[in-house]
Amino acid sequence: MLYEELSKTVLDGVFSVHRELGPGLLEQPYHNALYMAFRELGCTVGYEQQFEVLFRGEVVGEYYADLVVNGCIVVEVKAVAALNEQHEAQLLNYLRISGCSLGYVVNFAPRRVEFMRRVLSG
């Protein structure tokens, strides 16, 4: 598995935040708590990390990934009824633009935390 140990650390952070805060909050508290949890677990974390979209050497757009762990795993935070294809597409865009190969979309709204793991290959 790609980044096996770091993936375990990411999920440990996710589950600890959900266990402590529970479901039902808006997205921002989970985002902030996850940032803190990852740092406490010894990770380097980019917060709302900006990635530029270039076309012929010019910036034509920007993406802001919620969290980037150790420069290689994108983590998108959600608090919605259920994850869907749009969330997956957003994550895949972030992976493509950032150069990261692995990402998670994490949904804190359900009673049991829900996550989607995607690997960008090639």
WOCORWO-V724269 format. One line per field, one symbol per residue. burial: I if it has 16 or more other ideal C-beta (glycine too) atoms within 10 Angstrom, else O. A space follows every 10 residues. Layout:
burial = ???
This chain:
burial = OOIOOIIOII OOIIOOIIOO OOOOOOIOOI IOIIIOIIOO OOIOIIOOIO IOOOOOOOOO OOIOIIIIII OIIIIIIIIO OOIOOOIOOI IOOIIOIIOI IIIIIIIIIO OOIIIIIOOI OO
